[in-house]
């Protein structure tokens, strides 16, 4: 539980490989998540064009990373905006 004020670092517009204009080939869900974690981003708005398919896969990977204590893991919260 967070007590008091907290500053959140939020990415309001990001795409995953499910979006037809994503520019990284062969980028795994773990790599995608770690790239946000490395930047200390707390919350991500996935804005894939006409697709929400990656959300469930990203959540599963996030859960797996937490459980397996993957190096570089930190909590990331997300939402889907289409």
Secondary structure, 3 states (H helix, E strand, C coil): CCCCCCCCCEEEEECCCCCCCCCCCCCCHHHHHHHHHHCCCCEEEECCCCCCCHHHHHHHHHHHHHHCCCCCCCCCEEEECC
